[in-house]
Amino acid sequence: MAVAEFRDECLVEFRPLTQGAGWILRDVHIERNAPTPLTLIAAVESKCDALGFARIDEVVGGDWKSYRRFTGELEWG
């Protein structure tokens, strides 16, 4: 797992892709127990797209909830 700071507003969580294929944007975190504003998530996703990081596109569909649950249960070192 890797964590980066974005505009002093949030922490961005990345997980490694298999076979050294790079990183995927996993989640955006702000202060404890506060919902992350959708505009902030969109800004992070836009920046990750510009830098070439893979991300989960919730709009496209698919079974991403299973992926999120699976990766949340793993200990990535």
Secondary structure as UniProt FT lines:
FT   STRAND          2..6
FT   TURN            7..9
FT   STRAND          10..16
FT   HELIX           18..20
FT   STRAND          23..29
FT   TURN            32..33
FT   HELIX           38..51
FT   STRAND          54..55
FT   TURN            58..60
FT   HELIX           64..73
//
